[in-house]
Amino acid sequence: MAPHRVGIIGFGKIAQDQHLPAIRANPDFELLAVSSQRGLSPEDAKYTFVDYREMLKLPDLDAVAICTPPQVRHDIAKQALQAGKSALLEKPPAATLSELEDLKRIASSARKTLFTAWHAQHNDGVDAAAKALQGQAIKRLLITWKEDVRQWHPGQQWIWQAGGFGIFDPGINALSILTRIAPQPIFIKQATLEFPANRDAPIAASLVFASGSVGEDLRAEFDWRQTGPQTWDIEIDTAAGQHLLLTKGAARLEFDGKVVVDETPAEYTGVYQQFDTLLKAGTSDVEDMPFRLVADAFMIGKRVPVEAFED
Amino acid sequence: MAPHRVGIIGFGKIAQDQHLPAIRANPDFELLAVSSQRGLSPEDAKYTFVDYREMLKLPDLDAVAICTPPQVRHDIAKQALQAGKSALLEKPPAATLSELEDLKRIASSARKTLFTAWHAQHNDGVDAAAKALQGQAIKRLLITWKEDVRQWHPGQQWIWQAGGFGIFDPGINALSILTRIAPQPIFIKQATLEFPANRDAPIAASLVFASGSVGEDLRAEFDWRQTGPQTWDIEIDTAAGQHLLLTKGAARLEFDGKVVVDETPAEYTGVYQQFDTLLKAGTSDVEDMPFRLVADAFMIGKRVPVEAFED
């Protein structure tokens, strides 16, 4: 029997494309159950539920991976932790920062593992970039995160609603890489958020950051209207004159023009390896910096109306 | 000589109307210096500066009260703490949550007092309401915070800019009372933010909260377009059938129709009493819940354009 019997709550695109294969490939996990409001389930799940509350009654269940839209994650995670189950939170980890703060408190008093799974951090270029930047000052930063929302979020209406995060749904991946590799704390100083006339969430965002160095130029450009090839790049010049280029969502790293990492992305393999480590150690890993930066961008962002967008 | 020699940074309306008289009235504080870009200073300040960095060089200065607009507070507080001065932050305590988080870290490593001065918490009705609500469940909450922006923020253009908070500048006072009196954690579930056509900050906001109780009805209405009498009320019904009414910004409390507190507001007297206690104990008091709720409201809020507003 595998050490961790896990249940998936919410069986949509991310659960099917990413969590399911990562769980199947990791011998430390056994897929015990799936809960899906539509009653979807893979054939290797021992149990299937329409109501996750029924799943939480399984005495053999050790942990759940919460892959629902973020609006309901706090409620579900709270009940899971209180039922004695550890919880992995897909990103963004909750609907609001206050909800995430509350889950930290609950996990700690329930003595269960709570894990904010920032999958983009598990690309091989991330650790290599963090190491290269240690002790350096960043002089120039350009994050370009541009993708085709029609390809990645087909028919997902919740992402366009107020609280659905819009372009920050992918953008938070870039921010989760940034908070991991930046050698100093980085703050959002200006943000412009483009809202389509028919939507309550932004389709694009421009961010200006500051870390406090004189003459720095730190920016991000997020856009969901990209067609053709997708762009998930982070370019950095250090004060010491080094140049880093992370591409393919940080699966590839060039350092001063030389390729030092170029791996096939295996983000969720890394996510479940880390979840295994946390579960075995009985500890939590709740990283709220990327989510806090998103809230900061919404709080200080200038809203600019743009053309209606139909998907 | 008073125990704490204090400097005021930013000598605008709130510093002149509130901080100055509270410092003068408290024998534990001596006003050593004032820094003001416009060179304003009261006659009892020993030193006057145009550049706060010059003030921070005063070896006798123990602490600063940072009364500038929030956009520059992080920079100033960081330099003050690093110069070995304790810092009081007017509300909102910074431009972003990430900046406040950074200041926490800096204060802790500098071993200096950092104090988020939520002045509204110092009304006498607040402690009385918190005590009355202990162990209770709130069934109905209605916060009504309606005031005339022309009266309270004459000519303050920064509050209307992106990042200027708009109606949340007074609204955060209500939220700081709520976080102090609520017997359970409270989350924002829905927010509607009204943006005047010519402004980048909201003039009104409606919030729906949840604490997890079945059948609860928890709301707030913030509006800056009030004329005539101002309204700063919080009405609460508990599940046990008790009724609380906080009015006059929590200076007055009725409990089941009976007036139990009715004091002249003396918010900043309380602020400086608490600052004195913290300075003497060498500890910090950084409460980020009210600020986090504001960020949550901006992040999940639905933006509604309304008529242009000229002040």
HADDOCK unambig.tbl for C-alpha pairs under 7 A between the chains (distance, minus, plus):
assign (segid A and resid 96 and name CA) (segid B and resid 296 and name CA) 5.38 0.50 0.50
assign (segid A and resid 97 and name CA) (segid B and resid 292 and name CA) 6.71 0.50 0.50
assign (segid A and resid 97 and name CA) (segid B and resid 296 and name CA) 6.41 0.50 0.50
assign (segid A and resid 98 and name CA) (segid B and resid 187 and name CA) 6.33 0.50 0.50
assign (segid A and resid 98 and name CA) (segid B and resid 292 and name CA) 6.55 0.50 0.50
assign (segid A and resid 98 and name CA) (segid B and resid 293 and name CA) 6.76 0.50 0.50
assign (segid A and resid 99 and name CA) (segid B and resid 187 and name CA) 6.71 0.50 0.50
assign (segid A and resid 162 and name CA) (segid B and resid 300 and name CA) 5.25 0.50 0.50
assign (segid A and resid 162 and name CA) (segid B and resid 301 and name CA) 5.79 0.50 0.50
assign (segid A and resid 162 and name CA) (segid B and resid 302 and name CA) 5.15 0.50 0.50
assign (segid A and resid 163 and name CA) (segid B and resid 299 and name CA) 6.26 0.50 0.50
assign (segid A and resid 163 and name CA) (segid B and resid 300 and name CA) 3.68 0.50 0.50
assign (segid A and resid 163 and name CA) (segid B and resid 301 and name CA) 6.60 0.50 0.50
assign (segid A and resid 187 and name CA) (segid B and resid 98 and name CA) 6.34 0.50 0.50
assign (segid A and resid 187 and name CA) (segid B and resid 99 and name CA) 6.72 0.50 0.50
assign (segid A and resid 200 and name CA) (segid B and resid 302 and name CA) 6.11 0.50 0.50
assign (segid A and resid 292 and name CA) (segid B and resid 97 and name CA) 6.70 0.50 0.50
assign (segid A and resid 292 and name CA) (segid B and resid 98 and name CA) 6.56 0.50 0.50
assign (segid A and resid 293 and name CA) (segid B and resid 98 and name CA) 6.76 0.50 0.50
assign (segid A and resid 295 and name CA) (segid B and resid 295 and name CA) 5.53 0.50 0.50
assign (segid A and resid 295 and name CA) (segid B and resid 296 and name CA) 6.58 0.50 0.50
assign (segid A and resid 295 and name CA) (segid B and resid 299 and name CA) 5.45 0.50 0.50
assign (segid A and resid 296 and name CA) (segid B and resid 96 and name CA) 5.38 0.50 0.50
assign (segid A and resid 296 and name CA) (segid B and resid 97 and name CA) 6.40 0.50 0.50
assign (segid A and resid 296 and name CA) (segid B and resid 295 and name CA) 6.57 0.50 0.50
assign (segid A and resid 298 and name CA) (segid B and resid 298 and name CA) 5.70 0.50 0.50
assign (segid A and resid 298 and name CA) (segid B and resid 299 and name CA) 5.15 0.50 0.50
assign (segid A and resid 299 and name CA) (segid B and resid 163 and name CA) 6.26 0.50 0.50
assign (segid A and resid 299 and name CA) (segid B and resid 295 and name CA) 5.45 0.50 0.50
assign (segid A and resid 299 and name CA) (segid B and resid 298 and name CA) 5.14 0.50 0.50
assign (segid A and resid 299 and name CA) (segid B and resid 299 and name CA) 6.64 0.50 0.50
assign (segid A and resid 300 and name CA) (segid B and resid 162 and name CA) 5.25 0.50 0.50
assign (segid A and resid 300 and name CA) (segid B and resid 163 and name CA) 3.67 0.50 0.50
assign (segid A and resid 301 and name CA) (segid B and resid 162 and name CA) 5.80 0.50 0.50
assign (segid A and resid 301 and name CA) (segid B and resid 163 and name CA) 6.59 0.50 0.50
assign (segid A and resid 302 and name CA) (segid B and resid 162 and name CA) 5.14 0.50 0.50
assign (segid A and resid 302 and name CA) (segid B and resid 200 and name CA) 6.12 0.50 0.50
